[in-house]
């Protein structure tokens, strides 16, 4: 078990890097969560009131950081994963989000 003081992102990276995947494969895996976070934040932006400039600025800044992370992964050789893998990861993400919401 990983120490509890690690962030969720650090734990994901720790688990991924313990595998025997190549750098290219690791970069592929890192691209998926960044894209999902970007999409998730974009959804929050559409739900925010137009006049809530402060919250919009924070969410936009978070989205920009995630975009930079994704671009970095692409520069390191990330490529698109096969469609079935993407669907499985998206489903796993929805399950985790639902469980976290209910806990």
Residue pairs with C-beta under 8 A, 6 or more apart in sequence:
2 11
2 14
2 15
6 14
9 33
12 33
13 30
16 26
16 29
16 30
17 26
19 26
21 29
23 76
23 77
24 77
24 78
24 79
27 73
27 74
27 76
27 77
27 78
27 79
28 73
28 78
28 79
28 80
28 81
29 81
30 69
30 73
30 78
31 70
31 73
31 74
31 78
32 81
32 86
32 89
34 66
34 67
34 69
34 70
34 73
35 70
36 89
36 90
36 93
37 66
38 63
38 66
38 67
38 70
41 59
41 62
41 63
41 66
42 63
44 59
45 56
45 59
45 60
45 63
48 55
48 56
48 59
70 78
80 86
81 89
